[in-house]
C-alpha cells in the first residue's frame, strides 16, 4: 500500500500515478515526484497546476524562459478577447519575448501590420496561489520528511486550503489555525521578506522551502522567480532532522535538470554572499 498525502489514505499501487510536485510547465523536473491517487492527481492537475501555468504573470515568465509542459508546446501570452479601442472589433493579441506582439483581426482574417490601440481584459485568480502552495506543501512535505510529516504535522489544514477557496473555508468549515501569505500580500514580516528574496534569487528556477518551527511547519513556494505564497500550520517538529541539508529547514530547487537540495541555513548563506 502507498500513502497519498492528497487524500490522506493508504491505496493500492495500481490506483496511483506519478505526481510532479512542481509540474514541468512550472519549472519542475521528473525526479521531483511522488506516487499519489490517480483521481487526486488528475484533479489537482487540472484545477491547480494547469490554471497556475496559464496565470498571466506566470505565463509571461514561462514565455520568457521557454518553460514547456508535457505537450512541449512553446508558451505564449495570449489575449483571445481583445478589442480595437477605436472600432471595437474583436482581436486576438499574442505576446512573445522574441517575436514581439502579433495582432490578429477576426473581422479581416489577417495579422494587422499597423499599430492598434488595444483594449485588453486581464483576470488573475487570487485564491489560486494558496491552493497551489497547499498542494505543494502536502506532496513536498511527504517527499522530504516522510512519516514524520504524516505523523507530526496538521496536514489536514493544507488539504482544506487545497480543496476550498478562502470564503468557503470561512463560511462552511471549522476555522483553521494556518497562517498564510500570498504573492499579492504586502507583509513586512522579516521571514516572509526572506522567502520572497529566495524565490527571486533562483530565477528562472522554481523553489520549495520547508521550514519546521518549534510548533509549526511552514512551506513557501516560488515559481520561475515569482513568489507564490507561504502557509504555516501547527506541528510538532521536535523529532524532525535539523542537521546537514535539513539544518533550519530544507530547500528544494530544480535547476538545469538537477534537483538541488540544501539546508535553509545554506540557502541563507548563499543569499547573503
ABEGO torsion letter per residue (X at the ends): XBBBAAAGBBBBAAABBBBBABBAAAGBBAABBBBBBAAAAAAAAAAAAAAAAABAAAAAAAAAAGBBBAAGBBBBBBBAABBBAAAGBBBBBBBBAAAEBBBBBAAAGBBBABBBBBBBBBBBBAAAAAAAAAAAAAAAAAAAAEAAAAAABBAAAAAAAAABBAAAAAAABBBBABBBBBAABABABAAAAAAAAAAAAAOABBBBBBBBBAABBBBBBBBGGBBAEBBBBBBBAAABBABEAABGEBBBBBBGGBBBBBBAAAAAAAAAX
